[in-house]
Amino acid sequence: MLGKRIKELRKKKGITQKELASYLGISDRAVGYYESGQRTPPPDILQKIADFFNVSTDYLLGRTNIYNPADEITEAVFDDPELLEFWRELKEREDLKLLFKQTKKLSPKDIKQIIRIIKAIEDEEDKGE
């Protein structure tokens, strides 16, 4: 599963094994081994791969089919246009990345409630300026 996902993401991004290897600081041969399933990347390289493709390590390992926690939040607020618009702005903020990583443990209802709370705080701060 891991190798297949790495190869799939690499091809989707339109890069070679050599280009991925250069980013990771490893040989293109190592990337080939990972993609073929002959070897498993160490944890630090696995995290670098996930970061490069903007997916979770859980996605790479086949534990979930959701690319990253931000996708899960998008699905939770998709039926509320105002929250969806707010979420699209919010997900780019570095200071909230940790929150997004924690959402895999929450229900869509809870995720929506948290986004509403963050929006209320932001709205209140905007009024104060």
Summary of the structure (lengths in Angstrom):
residues: 129
radius of gyration: 17.7
end to end distance: 50.0
largest distance: 57.7
contacts: 334
relative contact order: 0.10
helix: 74%
strand: 0%
